[in-house]
């Protein structure tokens, strides 16, 4: 594989991850499947790309494909890929919880965002709130008149030292 092909594969990999992070899971599957078929699957990079493909399969709703690929990855030559695959497999094979529809939060499909993205950007740019008026600076506190401060010794230090000595003496006495 020459450097031009490697750069093409890496750009598809980055595009697949970016599509996944934007919520475009089917597009991410397409990119990551192309990467997976073009590289050595037993390499570290191959394992990483296949782990991303498992998560994209799961997010796109291809649960059986995700589980099958994840089971293959538990026997991968790279140890870190094996560890990740085992963790993912536990999650994928976990029993599905029954949730009431009113408790569920639906995440919208972001695929339609590209078509309406220009309109959304125009609306969101126009709807930006105006910045609030700057707050006036806080007034400085008045200086303290030191002639009014009580500087008389209240014997606290001597009381505290006496209490400490008493406690230490009691500890030594009861320790023997």
GUROLUM-975785 format. One record per atom (N, C-alpha, C): residue in three letters; chain; atom name; x, y, z. Coordinates in Angstrom, 1 decimal. Last residue first. Layout:
BEGIN
PT, ALA, A, CA, X, Y, Z
...
***
This chain:
BEGIN
PT, UNK, A, N, 0.1, 4.7, 80.0
PT, UNK, A, CA, 1.0, 3.8, 80.8
PT, UNK, A, C, 0.2, 3.0, 81.7
PT, UNK, A, N, -2.0, 6.1, 78.9
PT, UNK, A, CA, -1.2, 5.2, 78.0
PT, UNK, A, C, -0.4, 4.3, 78.8
PT, UNK, A, N, -2.9, 7.9, 80.7
PT, UNK, A, CA, -3.7, 6.7, 80.5
PT, UNK, A, C, -3.0, 5.7, 79.6
PT, UNK, A, N, -0.8, 9.8, 80.6
PT, UNK, A, CA, -1.1, 9.1, 81.9
PT, UNK, A, C, -1.9, 7.8, 81.6
PT, UNK, A, N, -0.8, 10.7, 78.0
PT, UNK, A, CA, 0.4, 10.0, 78.5
PT, UNK, A, C, 0.0, 9.2, 79.8
PT, UNK, A, N, -3.4, 11.8, 77.9
PT, UNK, A, CA, -3.1, 10.7, 77.0
PT, UNK, A, C, -1.8, 9.9, 77.5
PT, UNK, A, N, -3.1, 13.9, 79.8
PT, UNK, A, CA, -4.1, 12.8, 80.1
PT, UNK, A, C, -3.8, 11.6, 79.2
PT, UNK, A, N, -1.2, 15.5, 78.5
PT, UNK, A, CA, -0.9, 14.8, 79.8
PT, UNK, A, C, -1.8, 13.7, 80.1
PT, UNK, A, N, -2.7, 16.3, 76.3
PT, UNK, A, CA, -1.5, 15.4, 76.1
PT, UNK, A, C, -1.1, 14.7, 77.4
PT, UNK, A, N, -4.7, 17.7, 77.6
PT, UNK, A, CA, -5.0, 16.6, 76.7
PT, UNK, A, C, -3.8, 15.7, 76.6
PT, UNK, A, N, -3.1, 19.8, 78.7
PT, UNK, A, CA, -4.0, 18.9, 79.6
PT, UNK, A, C, -4.3, 17.6, 78.8
PT, UNK, A, N, -2.0, 21.0, 76.5
PT, UNK, A, CA, -1.1, 20.4, 77.5
PT, UNK, A, C, -1.9, 19.4, 78.4
PT, UNK, A, N, -4.4, 22.0, 75.3
PT, UNK, A, CA, -3.5, 21.0, 74.6
PT, UNK, A, C, -2.6, 20.3, 75.6
PT, UNK, A, N, -5.2, 23.8, 77.3
PT, UNK, A, CA, -6.1, 22.7, 76.9
PT, UNK, A, C, -5.3, 21.6, 76.2
PT, UNK, A, N, -3.0, 25.6, 77.2
PT, UNK, A, CA, -3.3, 24.9, 78.5
PT, UNK, A, C, -4.2, 23.6, 78.2
PT, UNK, A, N, -3.3, 26.7, 74.7
PT, UNK, A, CA, -2.1, 25.9, 75.0
PT, UNK, A, C, -2.3, 25.1, 76.3
PT, UNK, A, N, -5.8, 27.9, 75.0
PT, UNK, A, CA, -5.7, 26.9, 74.0
PT, UNK, A, C, -4.4, 26.0, 74.3
PT, UNK, A, N, -5.2, 29.9, 76.9
PT, UNK, A, CA, -6.3, 28.9, 77.2
PT, UNK, A, C, -6.1, 27.7, 76.3
PT, UNK, A, N, -3.3, 31.4, 75.6
PT, UNK, A, CA, -2.9, 30.7, 76.8
PT, UNK, A, C, -4.0, 29.6, 77.2
PT, UNK, A, N, -4.8, 32.4, 73.5
PT, UNK, A, CA, -3.6, 31.6, 73.2
PT, UNK, A, C, -3.3, 30.7, 74.4
PT, UNK, A, N, -6.7, 34.0, 74.7
PT, UNK, A, CA, -7.1, 32.8, 74.0
PT, UNK, A, C, -5.9, 31.9, 73.8
PT, UNK, A, N, -6.4, 36.5, 76.0
PT, UNK, A, CA, -5.9, 35.3, 76.7
PT, UNK, A, C, -6.2, 34.0, 76.0
PT, UNK, A, N, -6.9, 38.8, 74.7
PT, UNK, A, CA, -8.0, 38.2, 75.4
PT, UNK, A, C, -7.6, 36.8, 75.9
PT, UNK, A, N, -5.4, 42.0, 74.6
PT, UNK, A, CA, -5.2, 40.5, 74.6
PT, UNK, A, C, -6.3, 39.8, 75.4
PT, UNK, A, N, -6.8, 44.5, 72.6
PT, UNK, A, CA, -6.5, 44.0, 73.9
PT, UNK, A, C, -6.4, 42.5, 73.9
PT, UNK, A, N, -7.4, 45.8, 70.3
PT, UNK, A, CA, -6.2, 45.1, 70.3
PT, UNK, A, C, -5.8, 44.5, 71.7
PT, UNK, A, N, -10.1, 46.7, 68.5
PT, UNK, A, CA, -9.8, 46.2, 69.9
PT, UNK, A, C, -8.5, 45.4, 69.8
PT, UNK, A, N, -10.1, 49.5, 66.4
PT, UNK, A, CA, -9.9, 48.1, 66.5
PT, UNK, A, C, -9.5, 47.7, 67.9
PT, UNK, A, N, -10.1, 52.3, 66.2
PT, UNK, A, CA, -11.3, 51.7, 66.7
PT, UNK, A, C, -11.2, 50.2, 66.9
PT, UNK, A, N, -7.8, 52.9, 64.9
PT, UNK, A, CA, -7.9, 53.3, 66.3
PT, UNK, A, C, -9.1, 52.7, 67.0
PT, UNK, A, N, -8.1, 52.1, 62.3
PT, UNK, A, CA, -7.3, 51.2, 63.2
PT, UNK, A, C, -7.4, 51.7, 64.6
PT, UNK, A, N, -10.8, 52.2, 60.4
PT, UNK, A, CA, -10.1, 53.1, 61.3
PT, UNK, A, C, -9.4, 52.2, 62.3
PT, UNK, A, N, -10.7, 50.9, 57.1
PT, UNK, A, CA, -11.0, 50.7, 58.6
PT, UNK, A, C, -10.2, 51.6, 59.4
PT, UNK, A, N, -12.1, 52.4, 54.1
PT, UNK, A, CA, -10.9, 51.9, 54.9
PT, UNK, A, C, -11.3, 51.8, 56.4
PT, UNK, A, N, -14.9, 51.1, 52.5
PT, UNK, A, CA, -14.3, 52.2, 53.2
PT, UNK, A, C, -13.1, 51.6, 54.1
PT, UNK, A, N, -14.6, 49.2, 49.4
PT, UNK, A, CA, -15.0, 49.3, 50.8
PT, UNK, A, C, -14.3, 50.5, 51.5
PT, UNK, A, N, -15.6, 50.6, 46.2
PT, UNK, A, CA, -14.5, 50.1, 47.1
PT, UNK, A, C, -15.0, 50.2, 48.6
PT, UNK, A, N, -18.4, 49.5, 44.4
PT, UNK, A, CA, -17.7, 50.6, 45.1
PT, UNK, A, C, -16.7, 49.9, 46.1
PT, UNK, A, N, -18.2, 47.7, 41.3
PT, UNK, A, CA, -18.5, 47.7, 42.7
PT, UNK, A, C, -17.8, 48.8, 43.5
PT, UNK, A, N, -19.0, 49.2, 38.1
PT, UNK, A, CA, -18.0, 48.6, 39.1
PT, UNK, A, C, -18.5, 48.7, 40.5
PT, UNK, A, N, -22.1, 48.3, 36.5
PT, UNK, A, CA, -21.2, 49.3, 37.0
PT, UNK, A, C, -20.2, 48.6, 38.0
PT, UNK, A, N, -22.2, 45.9, 33.8
PT, UNK, A, CA, -22.5, 46.2, 35.2
PT, UNK, A, C, -21.6, 47.3, 35.7
PT, UNK, A, N, -23.1, 46.4, 30.4
PT, UNK, A, CA, -22.1, 46.1, 31.4
PT, UNK, A, C, -22.5, 46.6, 32.8
PT, UNK, A, N, -26.1, 44.9, 29.2
PT, UNK, A, CA, -25.3, 46.2, 29.5
PT, UNK, A, C, -24.3, 45.8, 30.5
PT, UNK, A, N, -25.9, 41.8, 27.5
PT, UNK, A, CA, -26.4, 42.7, 28.5
PT, UNK, A, C, -25.5, 43.9, 28.7
PT, UNK, A, N, -26.1, 41.3, 23.9
PT, UNK, A, CA, -25.3, 41.2, 25.2
PT, UNK, A, C, -25.9, 42.2, 26.2
PT, UNK, A, N, -29.0, 39.8, 22.5
PT, UNK, A, CA, -28.1, 41.0, 22.6
PT, UNK, A, C, -27.4, 40.8, 23.9
PT, UNK, A, N, -29.2, 36.5, 21.2
PT, UNK, A, CA, -29.6, 37.5, 22.2
PT, UNK, A, C, -28.5, 38.6, 22.2
PT, UNK, A, N, -29.7, 35.4, 18.0
PT, UNK, A, CA, -28.8, 35.5, 19.0
PT, UNK, A, C, -29.2, 36.7, 20.0
PT, UNK, A, N, -31.3, 35.0, 15.7
PT, UNK, A, CA, -31.9, 34.9, 17.0
PT, UNK, A, C, -31.0, 35.0, 18.2
PT, UNK, A, N, -29.7, 35.0, 13.5
PT, UNK, A, CA, -30.6, 36.1, 13.7
PT, UNK, A, C, -31.2, 36.1, 15.1
PT, UNK, A, N, -28.4, 32.6, 13.7
PT, UNK, A, CA, -27.6, 33.8, 13.7
PT, UNK, A, C, -28.5, 35.0, 14.0
PT, UNK, A, N, -30.6, 30.8, 13.5
PT, UNK, A, CA, -29.8, 30.9, 14.8
PT, UNK, A, C, -29.0, 32.1, 14.8
PT, UNK, A, N, -31.4, 31.3, 10.8
PT, UNK, A, CA, -32.3, 31.6, 11.9
PT, UNK, A, C, -31.5, 31.7, 13.2
PT, UNK, A, N, -29.1, 30.5, 9.5
PT, UNK, A, CA, -29.6, 31.8, 9.3
PT, UNK, A, C, -30.5, 32.2, 10.5
PT, UNK, A, N, -28.8, 27.8, 10.3
PT, UNK, A, CA, -27.8, 28.8, 10.6
PT, UNK, A, C, -28.2, 30.2, 10.5
PT, UNK, A, N, -31.2, 26.8, 9.1
PT, UNK, A, CA, -31.0, 26.7, 10.6
PT, UNK, A, C, -29.9, 27.8, 11.0
PT, UNK, A, N, -30.7, 27.1, 6.4
PT, UNK, A, CA, -31.8, 27.8, 7.0
PT, UNK, A, C, -31.6, 27.9, 8.5
PT, UNK, A, N, -28.5, 25.3, 6.2
PT, UNK, A, CA, -28.4, 26.7, 5.8
PT, UNK, A, C, -29.5, 27.6, 6.5
PT, UNK, A, N, -29.6, 22.8, 7.0
PT, UNK, A, CA, -28.5, 23.5, 7.7
PT, UNK, A, C, -28.4, 24.9, 7.4
PT, UNK, A, N, -31.3, 21.2, 5.7
PT, UNK, A, CA, -31.9, 22.5, 6.3
PT, UNK, A, C, -30.8, 23.2, 7.1
PT, UNK, A, N, -29.6, 19.2, 4.9
PT, UNK, A, CA, -30.5, 19.8, 3.9
PT, UNK, A, C, -31.0, 21.2, 4.4
PT, UNK, A, N, -28.3, 18.4, 7.2
PT, UNK, A, CA, -27.5, 19.0, 6.1
PT, UNK, A, C, -28.4, 19.7, 5.1
PT, UNK, A, N, -30.3, 17.4, 8.8
PT, UNK, A, CA, -29.7, 18.7, 9.2
PT, UNK, A, C, -28.9, 19.3, 8.0
PT, UNK, A, N, -31.1, 14.9, 8.3
PT, UNK, A, CA, -31.8, 15.9, 7.6
PT, UNK, A, C, -31.3, 17.3, 7.9
PT, UNK, A, N, -29.5, 13.4, 10.1
PT, UNK, A, CA, -29.3, 13.3, 8.6
PT, UNK, A, C, -30.0, 14.4, 7.9
PT, UNK, A, N, -30.1, 13.3, 12.7
PT, UNK, A, CA, -29.4, 14.4, 12.3
PT, UNK, A, C, -29.1, 14.4, 10.8
PT, UNK, A, N, -33.0, 12.4, 14.3
PT, UNK, A, CA, -32.0, 12.0, 13.3
PT, UNK, A, C, -31.4, 13.2, 12.7
PT, UNK, A, N, -33.3, 13.1, 17.9
PT, UNK, A, CA, -33.6, 13.3, 16.5
PT, UNK, A, C, -32.5, 12.8, 15.5
PT, UNK, A, N, -33.8, 10.9, 20.5
PT, UNK, A, CA, -32.8, 11.8, 19.9
PT, UNK, A, C, -33.1, 11.9, 18.4
PT, UNK, A, N, -36.3, 10.8, 22.9
PT, UNK, A, CA, -35.9, 10.5, 21.5
PT, UNK, A, C, -34.9, 11.5, 21.0
PT, UNK, A, N, -36.4, 9.5, 26.0
PT, UNK, A, CA, -36.0, 10.7, 25.3
PT, UNK, A, C, -35.6, 10.3, 23.9
PT, UNK, A, N, -38.9, 7.8, 27.9
PT, UNK, A, CA, -37.8, 7.8, 26.9
PT, UNK, A, C, -37.6, 9.1, 26.3
PT, UNK, A, N, -41.1, 7.7, 29.4
PT, UNK, A, CA, -39.8, 7.9, 30.1
PT, UNK, A, C, -38.6, 8.0, 29.1
PT, UNK, A, N, -43.2, 7.2, 27.7
PT, UNK, A, CA, -43.1, 8.5, 28.3
PT, UNK, A, C, -41.8, 8.8, 29.0
PT, UNK, A, N, -42.8, 4.4, 27.1
PT, UNK, A, CA, -42.5, 5.5, 26.1
PT, UNK, A, C, -42.4, 6.9, 26.7
PT, UNK, A, N, -41.1, 2.5, 29.6
PT, UNK, A, CA, -42.3, 3.2, 29.1
PT, UNK, A, C, -42.0, 4.3, 28.1
PT, UNK, A, N, -38.8, 0.0, 28.8
PT, UNK, A, CA, -39.0, 1.4, 29.2
PT, UNK, A, C, -40.3, 1.9, 28.7
PT, UNK, A, N, -37.1, -2.8, 29.5
PT, UNK, A, CA, -38.4, -2.4, 29.0
PT, UNK, A, C, -38.6, -1.0, 29.6
PT, UNK, A, N, -33.7, -3.3, 28.5
PT, UNK, A, CA, -34.7, -3.0, 29.5
PT, UNK, A, C, -36.0, -2.5, 28.9
PT, UNK, A, N, -32.1, -6.0, 27.1
PT, UNK, A, CA, -32.7, -4.7, 26.9
PT, UNK, A, C, -33.7, -4.5, 27.9
PT, UNK, A, N, -29.2, -7.7, 28.4
PT, UNK, A, CA, -30.6, -7.7, 28.1
PT, UNK, A, C, -31.2, -6.2, 28.0
PT, UNK, A, N, -26.1, -7.4, 26.6
PT, UNK, A, CA, -26.9, -7.2, 27.8
PT, UNK, A, C, -28.4, -7.2, 27.5
PT, UNK, A, N, -24.6, -7.4, 24.3
PT, UNK, A, CA, -25.4, -8.6, 24.6
PT, UNK, A, C, -26.2, -8.5, 25.9
PT, UNK, A, N, -23.3, -4.9, 24.4
PT, UNK, A, CA, -24.2, -5.3, 23.2
PT, UNK, A, C, -25.1, -6.5, 23.6
PT, UNK, A, N, -21.8, -5.1, 26.7
PT, UNK, A, CA, -22.8, -4.1, 26.6
PT, UNK, A, C, -23.8, -4.5, 25.5
PT, UNK, A, N, -20.1, -7.2, 26.1
PT, UNK, A, CA, -20.9, -7.2, 27.3
PT, UNK, A, C, -22.1, -6.3, 27.2
PT, UNK, A, N, -18.8, -6.1, 23.8
PT, UNK, A, CA, -19.7, -7.2, 23.7
PT, UNK, A, C, -20.6, -7.4, 24.9
PT, UNK, A, N, -17.3, -4.0, 24.9
PT, UNK, A, CA, -18.4, -3.7, 24.1
PT, UNK, A, C, -19.4, -4.9, 23.9
PT, UNK, A, N, -15.4, -5.6, 26.3
PT, UNK, A, CA, -16.3, -4.6, 27.0
PT, UNK, A, C, -17.5, -4.3, 26.2
PT, UNK, A, N, -14.3, -7.0, 24.2
PT, UNK, A, CA, -14.9, -7.7, 25.2
PT, UNK, A, C, -15.8, -6.8, 26.0
PT, UNK, A, N, -13.2, -4.8, 22.7
PT, UNK, A, CA, -14.2, -5.7, 22.1
PT, UNK, A, C, -15.0, -6.5, 23.2
PT, UNK, A, N, -11.2, -3.9, 24.4
PT, UNK, A, CA, -12.4, -3.0, 24.1
PT, UNK, A, C, -13.5, -3.9, 23.5
PT, UNK, A, N, -9.5, -6.1, 24.5
PT, UNK, A, CA, -10.1, -5.6, 25.7
PT, UNK, A, C, -11.4, -4.8, 25.4
PT, UNK, A, N, -8.8, -6.3, 21.7
PT, UNK, A, CA, -9.5, -7.4, 22.4
PT, UNK, A, C, -10.2, -7.0, 23.6
PT, UNK, A, N, -7.4, -3.9, 21.5
PT, UNK, A, CA, -8.6, -4.1, 20.7
PT, UNK, A, C, -9.4, -5.2, 21.3
PT, UNK, A, N, -5.2, -4.4, 23.1
PT, UNK, A, CA, -6.1, -3.3, 23.5
PT, UNK, A, C, -7.5, -3.5, 22.7
PT, UNK, A, N, -3.9, -6.5, 21.7
PT, UNK, A, CA, -4.5, -6.8, 23.0
PT, UNK, A, C, -5.5, -5.7, 23.4
PT, UNK, A, N, -4.2, -7.6, 18.4
PT, UNK, A, CA, -3.8, -6.4, 19.3
PT, UNK, A, C, -4.6, -6.5, 20.6
PT, UNK, A, N, -5.5, -9.7, 17.2
PT, UNK, A, CA, -4.1, -9.9, 17.6
PT, UNK, A, C, -3.6, -8.7, 18.5
PT, UNK, A, N, -8.8, -10.7, 18.3
PT, UNK, A, CA, -7.9, -9.8, 17.5
PT, UNK, A, C, -6.5, -10.0, 18.1
PT, UNK, A, N, -11.0, -11.9, 19.4
PT, UNK, A, CA, -9.8, -12.7, 19.1
PT, UNK, A, C, -8.8, -12.0, 18.3
PT, UNK, A, N, -12.9, -10.0, 19.6
PT, UNK, A, CA, -12.4, -10.6, 20.9
PT, UNK, A, C, -11.2, -11.5, 20.7
PT, UNK, A, N, -13.7, -9.6, 17.0
PT, UNK, A, CA, -12.7, -8.7, 17.5
PT, UNK, A, C, -12.2, -9.2, 18.9
PT, UNK, A, N, -15.8, -11.3, 16.7
PT, UNK, A, CA, -14.6, -11.6, 15.9
PT, UNK, A, C, -13.4, -10.8, 16.6
PT, UNK, A, N, -17.7, -10.1, 18.3
PT, UNK, A, CA, -17.2, -11.4, 18.7
PT, UNK, A, C, -15.9, -11.7, 17.9
PT, UNK, A, N, -18.0, -7.7, 16.8
PT, UNK, A, CA, -17.4, -7.6, 18.1
PT, UNK, A, C, -16.9, -9.0, 18.6
PT, UNK, A, N, -19.4, -8.8, 14.6
PT, UNK, A, CA, -18.0, -8.2, 14.4
PT, UNK, A, C, -17.3, -8.1, 15.7
PT, UNK, A, N, -21.8, -9.6, 15.8
PT, UNK, A, CA, -20.9, -10.6, 15.1
PT, UNK, A, C, -19.5, -10.0, 14.9
PT, UNK, A, N, -22.8, -7.2, 16.9
PT, UNK, A, CA, -22.4, -8.3, 17.8
PT, UNK, A, C, -21.5, -9.3, 17.1
PT, UNK, A, N, -23.2, -5.8, 14.6
PT, UNK, A, CA, -22.3, -5.2, 15.6
PT, UNK, A, C, -21.9, -6.4, 16.5
PT, UNK, A, N, -25.1, -7.3, 13.2
PT, UNK, A, CA, -23.8, -7.1, 12.6
PT, UNK, A, C, -22.8, -6.6, 13.7
PT, UNK, A, N, -27.2, -7.1, 15.1
PT, UNK, A, CA, -26.6, -8.4, 14.8
PT, UNK, A, C, -25.2, -8.3, 14.1
PT, UNK, A, N, -27.8, -4.3, 15.0
PT, UNK, A, CA, -27.4, -4.9, 16.2
PT, UNK, A, C, -26.6, -6.3, 15.9
PT, UNK, A, N, -28.0, -1.8, 13.4
PT, UNK, A, CA, -27.6, -3.1, 12.9
PT, UNK, A, C, -27.0, -3.9, 14.0
PT, UNK, A, N, -28.5, 0.8, 14.2
PT, UNK, A, CA, -29.6, -0.2, 14.3
PT, UNK, A, C, -29.3, -1.6, 13.8
PT, UNK, A, N, -26.6, 2.7, 14.3
PT, UNK, A, CA, -27.5, 2.7, 13.1
PT, UNK, A, C, -28.6, 1.6, 13.1
PT, UNK, A, N, -25.3, 2.0, 16.6
PT, UNK, A, CA, -26.1, 3.3, 16.6
PT, UNK, A, C, -27.0, 3.3, 15.4
PT, UNK, A, N, -24.1, -0.4, 15.8
PT, UNK, A, CA, -25.1, -0.4, 16.9
PT, UNK, A, C, -25.9, 0.9, 16.8
PT, UNK, A, N, -22.4, 0.5, 13.8
PT, UNK, A, CA, -23.4, -0.5, 13.5
PT, UNK, A, C, -24.5, -0.5, 14.6
PT, UNK, A, N, -20.8, 2.2, 15.3
PT, UNK, A, CA, -21.6, 2.7, 14.2
PT, UNK, A, C, -22.7, 1.8, 13.9
PT, UNK, A, N, -19.5, 0.3, 16.9
PT, UNK, A, CA, -20.3, 1.3, 17.5
PT, UNK, A, C, -21.2, 2.0, 16.5
PT, UNK, A, N, -18.1, -1.2, 14.9
PT, UNK, A, CA, -19.1, -1.8, 15.8
PT, UNK, A, C, -20.0, -0.8, 16.4
PT, UNK, A, N, -16.5, 0.8, 13.9
PT, UNK, A, CA, -17.5, 0.2, 13.0
PT, UNK, A, C, -18.6, -0.5, 13.8
PT, UNK, A, N, -14.7, 1.2, 16.0
PT, UNK, A, CA, -15.6, 2.3, 15.6
PT, UNK, A, C, -16.8, 1.8, 14.7
PT, UNK, A, N, -13.5, -1.3, 15.8
PT, UNK, A, CA, -14.2, -0.9, 17.0
PT, UNK, A, C, -15.2, 0.2, 16.7
PT, UNK, A, N, -12.3, -1.0, 13.3
PT, UNK, A, CA, -13.4, -2.0, 13.4
PT, UNK, A, C, -14.2, -1.7, 14.7
PT, UNK, A, N, -10.3, 0.9, 13.8
PT, UNK, A, CA, -11.4, 1.2, 12.8
PT, UNK, A, C, -12.6, 0.3, 13.0
PT, UNK, A, N, -8.8, -0.6, 15.6
PT, UNK, A, CA, -9.4, 0.7, 16.1
PT, UNK, A, C, -10.6, 1.0, 15.1
PT, UNK, A, N, -7.8, -2.6, 14.0
PT, UNK, A, CA, -8.7, -2.9, 15.2
PT, UNK, A, C, -9.5, -1.7, 15.6
PT, UNK, A, N, -6.3, -1.2, 12.2
PT, UNK, A, CA, -7.4, -2.0, 11.7
PT, UNK, A, C, -8.4, -2.3, 12.9
PT, UNK, A, N, -4.3, -0.2, 13.9
PT, UNK, A, CA, -5.3, 0.8, 13.2
PT, UNK, A, C, -6.5, 0.0, 12.7
PT, UNK, A, N, -3.1, -2.6, 14.5
PT, UNK, A, CA, -3.7, -1.8, 15.6
PT, UNK, A, C, -4.7, -0.8, 15.0
PT, UNK, A, N, -4.0, -5.3, 12.3
PT, UNK, A, CA, -3.1, -4.2, 12.7
PT, UNK, A, C, -3.9, -3.4, 13.9
PT, UNK, A, N, -5.8, -7.0, 11.2
PT, UNK, A, CA, -5.1, -7.4, 12.4
PT, UNK, A, C, -4.1, -6.4, 12.9
PT, UNK, A, N, -6.8, -5.9, 8.8
PT, UNK, A, CA, -7.7, -6.0, 10.0
PT, UNK, A, C, -7.0, -6.4, 11.3
PT, UNK, A, N, -5.3, -3.8, 6.7
PT, UNK, A, CA, -5.0, -5.1, 7.4
PT, UNK, A, C, -5.8, -5.0, 8.7
PT, UNK, A, N, -7.8, -2.2, 4.7
PT, UNK, A, CA, -6.6, -2.2, 5.6
PT, UNK, A, C, -6.4, -3.6, 6.1
PT, UNK, A, N, -10.2, -2.1, 3.4
PT, UNK, A, CA, -9.0, -1.6, 2.7
PT, UNK, A, C, -7.7, -1.8, 3.5
PT, UNK, A, N, -12.4, -2.7, 4.9
PT, UNK, A, CA, -12.1, -3.6, 3.8
PT, UNK, A, C, -10.8, -3.3, 3.1
PT, UNK, A, N, -12.4, -0.5, 6.7
PT, UNK, A, CA, -12.1, -1.9, 7.2
PT, UNK, A, C, -11.8, -2.9, 6.1
PT, UNK, A, N, -13.1, 1.6, 5.0
PT, UNK, A, CA, -11.8, 1.6, 5.7
PT, UNK, A, C, -11.4, 0.2, 6.1
PT, UNK, A, N, -15.7, 0.9, 4.3
PT, UNK, A, CA, -14.7, 1.0, 3.3
PT, UNK, A, C, -13.3, 1.0, 3.9
PT, UNK, A, N, -16.9, 0.9, 6.9
PT, UNK, A, CA, -16.8, -0.4, 6.2
PT, UNK, A, C, -15.8, -0.3, 5.0
PT, UNK, A, N, -16.7, 3.7, 7.4
PT, UNK, A, CA, -15.9, 2.7, 8.2
PT, UNK, A, C, -15.8, 1.3, 7.6
PT, UNK, A, N, -18.5, 4.8, 5.5
PT, UNK, A, CA, -17.0, 5.1, 5.5
PT, UNK, A, C, -16.2, 4.1, 6.2
PT, UNK, A, N, -20.9, 3.5, 6.3
PT, UNK, A, CA, -20.4, 3.4, 4.9
PT, UNK, A, C, -18.9, 3.7, 4.9
PT, UNK, A, N, -21.2, 4.3, 8.9
PT, UNK, A, CA, -21.0, 2.8, 8.6
PT, UNK, A, C, -20.4, 2.7, 7.2
PT, UNK, A, N, -21.6, 7.0, 8.6
PT, UNK, A, CA, -20.4, 6.5, 9.3
PT, UNK, A, C, -20.1, 5.1, 9.0
PT, UNK, A, N, -24.1, 6.9, 7.4
PT, UNK, A, CA, -22.9, 7.4, 6.6
PT, UNK, A, C, -21.6, 7.0, 7.3
PT, UNK, A, N, -25.5, 6.0, 9.6
PT, UNK, A, CA, -25.4, 5.2, 8.3
PT, UNK, A, C, -24.3, 5.6, 7.4
PT, UNK, A, N, -25.2, 8.1, 11.5
PT, UNK, A, CA, -24.6, 6.8, 11.7
PT, UNK, A, C, -24.5, 5.9, 10.4
PT, UNK, A, N, -24.7, 11.0, 12.2
PT, UNK, A, CA, -25.1, 10.4, 10.8
PT, UNK, A, C, -24.5, 9.0, 10.8
PT, UNK, A, N, -23.9, 12.3, 14.4
PT, UNK, A, CA, -25.2, 11.6, 14.5
PT, UNK, A, C, -25.6, 11.0, 13.2
PT, UNK, A, N, -21.5, 13.4, 14.5
PT, UNK, A, CA, -22.6, 14.3, 14.1
PT, UNK, A, C, -23.9, 13.6, 14.1
PT, UNK, A, N, -19.9, 11.2, 15.0
PT, UNK, A, CA, -20.1, 12.2, 16.1
PT, UNK, A, C, -21.1, 13.3, 15.7
PT, UNK, A, N, -20.1, 9.9, 12.5
PT, UNK, A, CA, -20.6, 9.3, 13.8
PT, UNK, A, C, -20.9, 10.3, 14.8
PT, UNK, A, N, -18.7, 11.7, 11.0
PT, UNK, A, CA, -20.1, 11.4, 10.7
PT, UNK, A, C, -20.8, 10.8, 11.9
PT, UNK, A, N, -16.2, 11.5, 12.1
PT, UNK, A, CA, -16.9, 12.8, 12.2
PT, UNK, A, C, -18.4, 12.6, 11.9
PT, UNK, A, N, -15.6, 8.8, 11.5
PT, UNK, A, CA, -15.7, 9.2, 12.9
PT, UNK, A, C, -16.4, 10.5, 13.0
PT, UNK, A, N, -15.5, 9.1, 8.7
PT, UNK, A, CA, -16.4, 8.1, 9.4
PT, UNK, A, C, -16.6, 8.5, 10.8
PT, UNK, A, N, -13.4, 10.9, 8.3
PT, UNK, A, CA, -14.8, 11.2, 7.8
PT, UNK, A, C, -15.8, 10.3, 8.5
PT, UNK, A, N, -11.3, 9.3, 9.2
PT, UNK, A, CA, -11.7, 10.6, 9.9
PT, UNK, A, C, -13.1, 11.0, 9.6
PT, UNK, A, N, -11.4, 7.3, 7.3
PT, UNK, A, CA, -11.6, 7.0, 8.7
PT, UNK, A, C, -12.0, 8.2, 9.5
PT, UNK, A, N, -10.9, 8.7, 5.0
PT, UNK, A, CA, -12.2, 8.1, 5.1
PT, UNK, A, C, -12.4, 7.7, 6.6
PT, UNK, A, N, -8.2, 9.5, 5.6
PT, UNK, A, CA, -9.3, 10.5, 5.4
PT, UNK, A, C, -10.7, 9.9, 5.5
PT, UNK, A, N, -7.0, 7.0, 5.7
PT, UNK, A, CA, -7.1, 7.8, 6.9
PT, UNK, A, C, -8.1, 8.9, 6.8
PT, UNK, A, N, -7.3, 6.3, 3.0
PT, UNK, A, CA, -7.9, 5.5, 4.0
PT, UNK, A, C, -8.1, 6.3, 5.3
PT, UNK, A, N, -5.7, 8.3, 1.8
PT, UNK, A, CA, -7.1, 8.1, 1.4
PT, UNK, A, C, -7.9, 7.4, 2.5
PT, UNK, A, N, -3.2, 7.7, 2.9
PT, UNK, A, CA, -3.8, 9.0, 3.2
PT, UNK, A, C, -5.3, 8.9, 2.9
PT, UNK, A, N, -2.8, 5.1, 1.7
PT, UNK, A, CA, -2.9, 5.2, 3.1
PT, UNK, A, C, -3.6, 6.6, 3.6
PT, UNK, A, N, -2.6, 5.9, -1.0
PT, UNK, A, CA, -3.7, 5.0, -0.6
PT, UNK, A, C, -3.9, 5.1, 0.9
PT, UNK, A, N, -0.2, 7.3, -0.8
PT, UNK, A, CA, -1.4, 8.0, -1.3
PT, UNK, A, C, -2.7, 7.2, -0.9
PT, UNK, A, N, 1.7, 5.5, 0.0
PT, UNK, A, CA, 1.3, 6.6, 0.9
PT, UNK, A, C, 0.0, 7.3, 0.5
PT, UNK, A, N, 0.7, 2.1, -1.0
PT, UNK, A, CA, 1.5, 3.3, -1.0
PT, UNK, A, C, 0.9, 4.4, -0.1
PT, UNK, A, N, 0.8, -1.2, 0.0
PT, UNK, A, CA, 0.0, 0.0, 0.0
PT, UNK, A, C, 0.9, 1.2, 0.0
***
